[in-house]
Amino acid sequence: MEYTYYSALVLCIGSALLMYKIYHSKLGFGLRAVGSDELAASELGVDTFRVKALSFVIASTLTAFAGGLNAVNHAYLHPLSAFSIDWTINFLFISVIGGIGTITGTAMGTAIFVGLGYLLSGYIGLSQLLQGLIALAILLSMPAGIRGVIARKLKLKDPI
């Protein structure tokens, strides 16, 4: 069990470093350009197909490693548990709480999500409703997430 924790920690830190390197590279510039306006990016010389294909391959590879670690940790996998809507909801909750499009915001959102999971574990029927209400409140009051509020207070310029 201990090796799973350290493997996941290495994967997490490695993924964060990879995303940081990508963000500050030519590929990251292309991804931001395509995300803003694909036609304008194409006119400026960004190979939009290559940028999107590379981002898909990188995301798929990291997801496969994470899924492999998850599978090693479980003795039995069932399609309803592995492909349930809960996974999507949890990832959206983490992104909205921490700050969409940021590495540090995702880490903050994950810490808050895990903490809320422990706090709301006694309210089994209401935990997802409470998480939804918390996410909605944060989204309406802090559109950039908690990381955005902290970055504004500390006057950080780097969006990562």
KEFILO-996204 format. One line per 3 residues: number of its first residue (from 0); their letters; for each residue x, y, z of N, C-alpha, C, O. Coordinates in pm, 1 decimal. Layout:
% KEFILO-996204
NUM = a = X Y Z X Y Z X Y Z X Y Z  ...
//
This chain:
% KEFILO-996204
0 = mey = 81.7 -119.3 0.0 0.0 0.0 0.0 86.5 126.3 0.0 50.4 228.7 -57.9  200.2 115.9 65.8 288.6 231.3 74.4 346.2 268.3 -61.7 362.4 386.2 -93.1  376.7 167.6 -141.8 432.6 195.4 -274.5 330.8 267.3 -362.8 368.7 346.2 -449.4
3 = tyy = 202.5 240.8 -341.7 99.4 309.6 -419.5 99.6 457.8 -386.9 88.6 541.3 -476.7  112.0 491.0 -259.3 115.3 631.9 -218.2 233.7 703.9 -282.1 217.7 811.7 -339.3  351.5 644.7 -272.2 470.0 710.3 -327.2 465.3 716.5 -480.3 512.7 813.0 -540.1
6 = sal = 409.2 615.2 -542.2 392.7 619.3 -688.2 298.1 730.5 -728.2 323.3 802.5 -824.8  189.4 744.7 -654.3 93.0 851.2 -684.0 154.7 988.4 -658.8 129.1 1082.5 -733.9  235.0 1000.1 -554.8 301.3 1127.1 -525.1 398.7 1164.3 -635.9 404.1 1280.1 -677.5
9 = vlc = 475.2 1067.5 -683.8 567.7 1092.2 -793.8 491.1 1132.1 -920.2 530.8 1224.9 -990.7  382.2 1062.0 -948.0 300.2 1095.3 -1065.1 241.5 1235.6 -1052.3 238.8 1310.5 -1149.9  195.6 1271.1 -935.1 136.6 1403.4 -912.1 240.0 1514.2 -932.1 214.9 1611.2 -1003.6
12 = igs = 354.8 1499.3 -869.4 460.1 1601.2 -881.2 512.8 1606.8 -1024.7 535.1 1715.0 -1079.1  532.3 1489.8 -1085.2 577.6 1485.9 -1224.1 478.4 1550.6 -1319.0 517.9 1622.1 -1411.1  350.6 1526.2 -1297.5 246.4 1586.8 -1381.7 244.6 1737.9 -1365.6 231.5 1811.4 -1463.5
15 = all = 257.7 1784.0 -1241.9 257.9 1928.0 -1217.2 378.9 1994.8 -1283.4 366.2 2101.4 -1343.6  495.7 1931.7 -1271.8 615.1 1987.3 -1336.4 601.9 1985.5 -1488.7 642.2 2080.3 -1556.1  545.4 1877.7 -1542.2 524.7 1869.6 -1686.7 429.2 1978.9 -1734.3 453.8 2041.9 -1837.1
18 = myk = 322.3 2001.4 -1661.6 226.3 2105.8 -1699.9 290.6 2244.1 -1692.0 263.9 2330.2 -1775.8  374.5 2264.8 -1592.2 445.0 2392.5 -1580.0 537.2 2413.8 -1700.0 540.8 2522.2 -1758.3  612.1 2308.4 -1736.3 702.3 2318.9 -1851.9 623.4 2342.5 -1981.2 663.5 2423.0 -2065.2
21 = iyh = 511.5 2271.6 -1996.2 430.0 2288.2 -2116.8 373.5 2428.9 -2123.7 373.4 2490.8 -2230.0  325.4 2479.7 -2011.0 266.0 2613.7 -2009.5 364.7 2718.6 -2057.9 326.6 2812.4 -2128.0  491.7 2703.2 -2020.9 593.0 2801.6 -2056.1 668.7 2765.1 -2183.9 777.4 2817.5 -2208.0
24 = skl = 613.5 2677.1 -2264.6 679.7 2636.8 -2388.8 599.5 2686.5 -2508.9 494.5 2749.3 -2495.1  652.5 2656.2 -2625.8 583.8 2691.5 -2750.4 448.9 2619.7 -2759.2 351.2 2676.9 -2807.7  443.4 2494.6 -2712.3 318.3 2419.2 -2711.0 215.7 2487.1 -2621.1 98.2 2495.3 -2656.8
27 = gfg = 258.3 2535.3 -2506.2 167.4 2604.7 -2415.2 113.0 2732.6 -2476.4 -5.0 2764.1 -2461.6  198.5 2805.3 -2544.4 153.1 2926.1 -2614.3 49.8 2889.9 -2720.4 -52.6 2956.7 -2734.7  78.4 2783.3 -2794.2 -16.5 2738.5 -2896.4 -149.0 2694.0 -2836.4 -255.1 2723.5 -2891.4
30 = lra = -143.7 2623.3 -2724.0 -266.2 2579.6 -2657.0 -349.5 2698.7 -2610.7 -471.6 2699.9 -2626.9  -282.9 2798.8 -2553.0 -356.8 2917.9 -2509.0 -414.9 2992.5 -2628.1 -526.0 3045.0 -2620.4  -340.8 2997.6 -2737.8 -390.0 3065.9 -2857.4 -510.4 2992.5 -2916.4 -609.8 3055.2 -2953.1
33 = vgs = -501.4 2860.1 -2925.3 -612.1 2780.7 -2978.2 -733.6 2791.7 -2886.1 -847.3 2797.8 -2932.8  -708.8 2794.2 -2755.2 -818.5 2807.7 -2659.8 -888.5 2941.4 -2670.3 -1009.1 2949.9 -2647.0  -815.2 3046.4 -2705.2 -875.1 3179.0 -2717.1 -952.6 3193.2 -2847.9 -1069.5 3231.9 -2848.3
36 = del = -886.3 3161.6 -2958.3 -950.8 3173.0 -3089.0 -873.9 3085.3 -3187.2 -763.0 3119.0 -3228.8  -933.7 2973.6 -3223.1 -863.7 2875.9 -3307.4 -831.1 2931.7 -3445.6 -722.3 2907.9 -3498.1  -923.8 3004.8 -3504.0 -900.6 3060.0 -3637.1 -787.2 3162.7 -3634.6 -701.2 3162.5 -3722.7
39 = aas = -786.8 3249.9 -3534.1 -679.9 3349.4 -3523.0 -545.9 3281.6 -3498.6 -444.3 3323.7 -3554.0  -544.4 3177.7 -3416.8 -420.5 3104.8 -3390.9 -368.3 3041.7 -3518.9 -248.4 3045.3 -3546.5  -457.5 2985.0 -3595.8 -418.6 2924.0 -3722.9 -361.3 3028.7 -3818.0 -263.5 3002.4 -3887.9
42 = elg = -421.4 3146.0 -3820.6 -372.8 3253.7 -3907.0 -235.7 3304.7 -3863.0 -158.1 3355.0 -3944.2  -207.0 3290.9 -3733.4 -77.0 3335.1 -3682.4 32.0 3229.1 -3697.3 146.8 3252.5 -3659.3  -3.4 3111.9 -3752.9 95.5 3010.1 -3780.7 98.5 2894.4 -3683.3 188.5 2810.6 -3689.9
45 = vdt = 2.4 2887.9 -3593.5 -3.2 2776.4 -3500.0 -65.4 2657.1 -3571.0 -173.8 2668.4 -3628.2  1.6 2544.8 -3567.9 -53.3 2422.3 -3625.5 -156.2 2367.4 -3526.1 -121.4 2293.5 -3434.1  -281.9 2404.1 -3545.5 -385.9 2374.3 -3446.7 -408.0 2224.1 -3430.4 -431.8 2177.3 -3319.1
48 = frv = -400.6 2148.8 -3538.3 -418.9 2004.0 -3527.0 -308.6 1942.3 -3442.3 -335.9 1859.5 -3355.4  -184.6 1981.8 -3466.9 -70.7 1928.7 -3392.2 -81.8 1963.9 -3243.9 -57.4 1879.3 -3157.8  -118.4 2088.0 -3214.3 -130.7 2132.1 -3075.7 -239.8 2053.6 -3004.1 -220.0 2007.2 -2891.8
51 = kal = -353.9 2039.0 -3068.3 -463.9 1965.2 -3004.8 -431.7 1817.0 -2991.9 -465.3 1754.8 -2891.1  -367.0 1759.8 -3092.9 -331.7 1617.8 -3086.5 -228.6 1591.8 -2976.1 -240.2 1494.1 -2902.1  -128.7 1678.4 -2965.0 -28.7 1662.1 -2859.0 -90.8 1676.4 -2720.5 -57.2 1600.7 -2629.4
54 = sfv = -179.5 1771.2 -2704.3 -242.9 1787.7 -2573.3 -329.6 1666.6 -2540.3 -337.0 1625.5 -2424.6  -394.7 1609.6 -2640.5 -474.9 1490.0 -2618.8 -386.5 1371.6 -2577.9 -420.9 1297.1 -2486.1  -274.2 1354.8 -2645.0 -183.4 1243.9 -2614.3 -125.2 1258.6 -2473.8 -118.3 1161.0 -2399.1
57 = ias = -83.6 1379.3 -2437.8 -26.7 1402.0 -2304.7 -131.5 1377.6 -2196.8 -104.1 1309.8 -2097.8  -251.4 1432.7 -2215.5 -358.1 1413.8 -2116.6 -397.2 1266.6 -2105.4 -421.0 1216.4 -1995.6  -403.8 1198.6 -2217.7 -439.7 1056.1 -2216.4 -333.4 972.1 -2147.5 -366.0 878.6 -2074.3
60 = tlt = -207.6 1004.2 -2170.0 -99.3 929.7 -2106.9 -101.3 946.0 -1955.3 -90.2 848.4 -1881.1  -115.6 1069.7 -1910.6 -120.9 1093.6 -1765.9 -244.4 1029.0 -1703.5 -237.7 976.3 -1592.5  -355.8 1033.0 -1773.8 -478.3 969.5 -1724.1 -461.1 818.1 -1717.0 -509.2 754.4 -1623.3
63 = afa = -393.0 760.3 -1815.5 -369.3 615.6 -1814.7 -281.9 574.9 -1696.9 -307.2 472.8 -1633.0  -179.1 654.4 -1667.8 -94.8 624.4 -1551.8 -175.6 633.4 -1422.1 -164.0 547.1 -1335.2  -256.9 737.7 -1409.6 -339.0 753.3 -1289.0 -440.1 639.5 -1277.5 -462.6 587.8 -1168.1
66 = ggl = -500.9 600.3 -1388.3 -595.4 488.7 -1386.2 -527.3 357.3 -1351.9 -584.3 273.6 -1281.9  -406.4 339.3 -1400.9 -330.8 219.4 -1367.0 -299.3 212.6 -1218.4 -309.2 106.2 -1157.2  -261.2 326.2 -1160.1 -236.9 329.7 -1015.4 -365.3 301.8 -937.6 -362.7 233.3 -835.4
69 = nav = -475.6 354.1 -985.2 -603.9 328.7 -919.1 -640.4 181.3 -928.8 -690.7 123.7 -832.3  -616.1 120.7 -1041.8 -649.7 -21.0 -1059.6 -562.6 -110.0 -971.8 -609.8 -211.4 -920.4  -435.8 -72.9 -954.0 -347.1 -150.9 -868.0 -395.8 -146.4 -723.1 -380.3 -243.0 -648.4
72 = nha = -453.9 -34.9 -685.0 -498.7 -15.9 -547.1 -628.4 -90.8 -516.2 -662.3 -107.3 -399.1  -701.2 -136.2 -617.6 -828.5 -204.5 -596.3 -818.2 -349.4 -642.6 -755.3 -378.9 -744.2  -879.0 -437.1 -568.7 -876.0 -578.5 -605.0 -974.9 -608.9 -716.7 -956.4 -704.0 -792.7
75 = ylh = -1080.6 -527.4 -726.4 -1185.3 -554.9 -823.6 -1236.3 -422.3 -878.5 -1266.0 -330.2 -802.4  -1246.2 -412.9 -1010.0 -1299.5 -292.8 -1073.3 -1430.9 -327.0 -1141.9 -1442.1 -427.2 -1212.5  -1528.9 -242.3 -1119.8 -1658.9 -260.7 -1181.9 -1685.7 -139.6 -1271.1 -1657.1 -26.8 -1230.9
78 = pls = -1739.9 -160.3 -1391.1 -1762.6 -46.6 -1481.2 -1848.0 64.8 -1420.6 -1825.6 182.4 -1449.3  -1944.5 29.2 -1338.1 -2029.4 133.1 -1280.1 -1953.4 219.8 -1179.9 -1986.4 337.1 -1162.0  -1853.7 163.9 -1115.6 -1775.4 245.5 -1023.0 -1662.5 319.1 -1094.5 -1628.4 431.5 -1057.7
81 = afs = -1605.2 257.0 -1195.3 -1492.7 317.9 -1266.6 -1537.0 427.8 -1362.7 -1460.8 520.7 -1389.3  -1658.6 418.4 -1414.8 -1704.4 515.2 -1513.6 -1830.8 587.2 -1468.7 -1914.4 623.1 -1551.7  -1845.4 608.5 -1339.4 -1965.8 675.8 -1290.1 -1954.1 826.7 -1308.8 -1845.1 879.6 -1330.9
84 = idw = -2065.8 893.6 -1299.8 -2070.0 1039.1 -1314.9 -2002.0 1108.2 -1197.0 -1965.8 1225.5 -1206.0  -1984.7 1036.5 -1087.7 -1920.0 1095.1 -969.8 -1778.6 1144.0 -1000.8 -1735.8 1246.6 -948.0  -1706.6 1072.1 -1085.1 -1570.6 1113.2 -1121.7 -1572.3 1250.8 -1187.6 -1492.5 1337.8 -1152.6
87 = tin = -1662.4 1270.3 -1282.0 -1671.6 1397.5 -1352.5 -1711.4 1508.9 -1257.9 -1654.2 1617.9 -1262.1  -1808.0 1482.6 -1173.6 -1853.6 1583.0 -1077.8 -1740.3 1621.2 -982.7 -1720.4 1739.0 -953.1  -1667.1 1522.4 -935.8 -1556.3 1550.6 -844.4 -1448.9 1636.3 -910.0 -1398.4 1730.1 -848.4
90 = flf = -1413.6 1604.8 -1034.7 -1311.3 1683.6 -1103.7 -1358.5 1826.0 -1128.7 -1280.0 1920.0 -1115.9  -1485.0 1843.5 -1164.0 -1538.3 1977.9 -1183.0 -1538.1 2055.4 -1051.8 -1503.1 2173.4 -1048.8  -1576.8 1989.5 -944.8 -1577.8 2053.0 -813.2 -1437.5 2099.8 -775.9 -1419.7 2212.7 -730.1
93 = isv = -1338.1 2013.6 -795.3 -1199.8 2048.3 -761.6 -1152.6 2167.6 -844.5 -1088.6 2258.2 -791.1  -1183.2 2168.7 -973.2 -1139.5 2278.4 -1060.1 -1206.6 2409.8 -1023.8 -1141.1 2513.8 -1018.5  -1336.0 2405.7 -998.9 -1409.8 2528.1 -967.9 -1364.2 2586.0 -834.8 -1344.4 2706.9 -823.4
96 = igg = -1347.3 2501.2 -734.7 -1307.2 2547.5 -601.8 -1167.6 2608.3 -606.1 -1146.6 2718.7 -555.8  -1072.9 2538.1 -665.1 -934.3 2584.2 -664.2 -907.0 2695.5 -762.3 -839.8 2793.0 -728.5  -956.9 2682.9 -880.9 -931.3 2780.8 -985.7 -906.6 2709.8 -1116.7 -811.2 2633.0 -1129.7
99 = igt = -991.3 2735.0 -1212.3 -986.2 2665.1 -1340.5 -861.3 2707.3 -1417.1 -831.4 2826.1 -1429.2  -789.2 2608.4 -1468.3 -674.4 2634.5 -1553.4 -545.0 2663.1 -1480.3 -451.2 2716.0 -1540.0  -537.4 2629.7 -1352.4 -414.1 2653.7 -1277.6 -370.0 2526.0 -1207.5 -452.9 2446.0 -1164.2
102 = itg = -240.5 2507.7 -1196.7 -187.2 2389.7 -1129.5 -204.2 2403.1 -979.2 -251.2 2310.4 -913.2  -166.3 2517.9 -925.1 -177.6 2536.7 -780.4 -323.3 2541.1 -736.7 -356.4 2497.6 -626.3  -409.7 2592.7 -821.4 -552.9 2594.1 -788.9 -609.6 2453.8 -781.3 -694.2 2424.9 -696.6
105 = tam = -563.7 2366.8 -869.2 -608.3 2228.4 -865.5 -561.4 2159.7 -737.7 -636.0 2082.4 -677.5  -438.0 2187.7 -696.4 -387.5 2130.1 -571.5 -468.8 2181.5 -452.1 -502.7 2104.6 -362.1  -500.0 2311.3 -451.8 -582.6 2367.3 -344.4 -722.7 2306.2 -345.7 -776.8 2270.2 -241.1
108 = gta = -780.1 2295.0 -463.8 -913.4 2236.9 -476.5 -916.9 2092.0 -430.1 -1014.4 2048.2 -368.9  -810.4 2017.6 -459.4 -803.3 1878.3 -415.1 -796.4 1869.6 -263.8 -864.7 1787.2 -202.9  -714.4 1954.2 -202.7 -703.8 1954.0 -56.4 -839.1 1988.2 7.1 -879.0 1925.9 105.5
111 = ifv = -907.8 2084.7 -47.7 -1038.8 2123.2 5.3 -1140.1 2011.7 -17.6 -1221.9 1982.8 69.7  -1134.8 1949.7 -133.9 -1227.6 1841.0 -165.5 -1210.5 1723.5 -68.9 -1308.6 1667.9 -19.7  -1086.1 1687.0 -42.7 -1060.4 1575.8 48.8 -1104.7 1613.0 190.2 -1166.1 1532.2 259.9
114 = glg = -1073.4 1735.0 231.9 -1115.5 1779.9 363.9 -1267.3 1782.6 378.6 -1321.6 1739.7 480.4  -1334.9 1833.4 276.2 -1481.7 1834.5 279.1 -1538.3 1693.3 278.4 -1641.5 1667.0 340.1  -1470.7 1602.3 208.6 -1514.6 1463.1 207.5 -1517.7 1404.3 347.6 -1610.2 1331.8 384.2
117 = yll = -1414.0 1436.9 426.1 -1410.2 1388.9 564.6 -1515.9 1458.7 649.5 -1582.1 1394.9 731.3  -1531.7 1589.5 630.2 -1628.8 1664.0 710.7 -1773.5 1624.0 680.6 -1857.4 1618.4 770.5  -1801.5 1596.1 552.5 -1938.6 1565.4 511.8 -1968.5 1416.3 509.3 -2076.3 1376.0 465.5
120 = sgy = -1875.8 1334.5 555.0 -1896.7 1189.7 548.4 -2013.8 1144.1 635.0 -2071.2 1038.0 610.5  -2048.9 1221.4 733.6 -2162.7 1185.5 817.6 -2296.1 1214.4 752.3 -2399.4 1165.5 798.0  -2295.4 1292.7 646.4 -2418.3 1330.6 576.1 -2420.9 1263.6 439.6 -2412.9 1330.7 336.7
123 = igl = -2432.0 1132.6 438.9 -2417.2 1054.4 316.0 -2517.0 1097.4 208.4 -2478.6 1113.3 92.5  -2639.6 1115.8 242.9 -2739.7 1153.2 144.0 -2728.1 1297.2 98.4 -2773.7 1331.5 -10.6  -2667.8 1382.1 180.5 -2661.5 1524.6 149.6 -2523.1 1571.3 104.1 -2507.6 1687.4 66.2
126 = sql = -2422.9 1484.4 107.0 -2286.1 1528.9 80.5 -2270.8 1589.2 -58.8 -2207.2 1693.7 -72.7  -2326.4 1527.3 -161.5 -2314.0 1582.4 -296.5 -2393.4 1711.7 -311.6 -2350.4 1803.1 -381.9  -2508.3 1719.6 -246.6 -2586.1 1843.8 -250.1 -2508.1 1956.4 -183.3 -2502.7 2067.7 -235.6
129 = lqg = -2448.1 1928.2 -68.8 -2369.2 2029.0 1.2 -2246.3 2068.9 -80.3 -2210.9 2186.7 -84.5  -2181.1 1972.7 -144.6 -2067.1 2005.2 -229.9 -2110.9 2093.2 -346.7 -2040.9 2187.6 -383.3  -2224.6 2062.8 -404.2 -2276.6 2144.1 -513.8 -2307.2 2285.9 -470.1 -2277.0 2381.2 -542.0
132 = lia = -2366.4 2300.6 -353.7 -2397.3 2434.4 -301.8 -2268.7 2512.2 -271.3 -2260.5 2632.1 -297.9  -2170.2 2444.3 -216.3 -2041.8 2509.5 -187.6 -1974.4 2552.3 -318.2 -1922.8 2663.7 -327.7  -1974.5 2464.6 -418.4 -1914.3 2497.8 -548.4 -1987.2 2615.0 -612.9 -1923.4 2704.1 -669.1
135 = lai = -2119.8 2616.1 -605.4 -2198.0 2725.6 -663.2 -2168.8 2856.2 -591.1 -2154.5 2960.1 -655.5  -2159.9 2852.7 -458.9 -2130.1 2973.8 -382.3 -1991.6 3027.6 -417.8 -1974.1 3148.4 -433.9  -1893.8 2938.8 -430.0 -1758.6 2983.7 -464.1 -1753.5 3034.4 -607.6 -1686.3 3133.6 -635.9
138 = lls = -1823.5 2967.7 -697.8 -1824.9 3009.7 -837.7 -1887.8 3148.0 -853.0 -1840.2 3229.8 -931.8  -1994.8 3174.2 -777.7 -2061.3 3304.2 -786.6 -1984.3 3414.4 -714.3 -1980.2 3528.1 -761.1  -1923.8 3381.5 -601.1 -1854.3 3485.0 -525.0 -1708.1 3501.2 -567.0 -1652.0 3610.1 -555.1
141 = mpa = -1646.4 3393.9 -615.7 -1506.4 3397.7 -656.3 -1491.0 3325.5 -789.9 -1451.3 3209.0 -791.3  -1520.9 3390.5 -901.8 -1515.2 3322.1 -1031.7 -1378.9 3263.2 -1065.9 -1371.3 3165.6 -1140.6  -1271.5 3320.2 -1012.9 -1137.0 3268.1 -1040.7 -1096.2 3161.2 -940.6 -983.5 3112.0 -946.5
144 = gir = -1184.2 3124.4 -849.6 -1154.3 3023.2 -749.3 -1072.5 3078.8 -634.4 -1038.7 3197.2 -631.4  -1041.8 2992.4 -541.2 -967.3 3034.7 -423.2 -826.4 3077.5 -460.7 -773.2 3171.9 -402.3  -765.4 3010.4 -556.3 -630.5 3047.5 -600.3 -631.1 3186.2 -661.8 -535.8 3262.0 -643.7
147 = gvi = -736.9 3220.8 -734.1 -747.8 3353.7 -793.2 -756.0 3463.2 -688.3 -696.9 3570.0 -704.6  -828.7 3437.3 -581.3 -839.2 3534.6 -472.2 -703.8 3553.0 -404.8 -662.2 3665.5 -377.0  -635.5 3442.0 -378.7 -503.0 3449.4 -315.5 -404.2 3520.7 -407.6 -325.1 3602.8 -361.2
150 = ark = -407.8 3490.8 -536.3 -316.2 3554.2 -632.0 -342.7 3704.5 -640.1 -249.2 3783.6 -652.2  -469.4 3743.6 -633.5 -503.8 3885.7 -637.9 -453.2 3956.3 -512.5 -400.6 4067.3 -520.3  -468.9 3892.6 -398.3 -424.0 3954.0 -271.5 -271.6 3964.9 -267.1 -217.8 4063.7 -217.1
153 = lkl = -201.8 3863.1 -319.5 -55.8 3864.4 -319.4 0.9 3932.5 -444.0 122.5 3948.4 -455.3  -84.4 3972.3 -536.6 -47.4 4039.0 -661.6 47.9 3953.9 -745.9 149.1 4002.5 -796.3  12.5 3824.0 -760.0 91.5 3733.0 -842.5 54.3 3753.8 -988.6 -63.0 3772.1 -1021.1
156 = kdp = 154.0 3750.9 -1076.6 126.3 3770.7 -1219.0 121.3 3640.9 -1296.1 49.7 3630.9 -1395.7  196.5 3540.7 -1251.8 199.3 3412.1 -1322.5 70.2 3336.8 -1295.2 39.4 3309.6 -1179.1  -7.8 3301.5 -1399.9 -135.3 3235.4 -1377.7 -122.7 3091.6 -1329.8 -224.2 3031.4 -1294.9
159 = i = -7.3 3035.5 -1326.5 10.4 2896.8 -1282.9 8.4 2897.8 -1133.4 21.4 2792.7 -1070.7
//
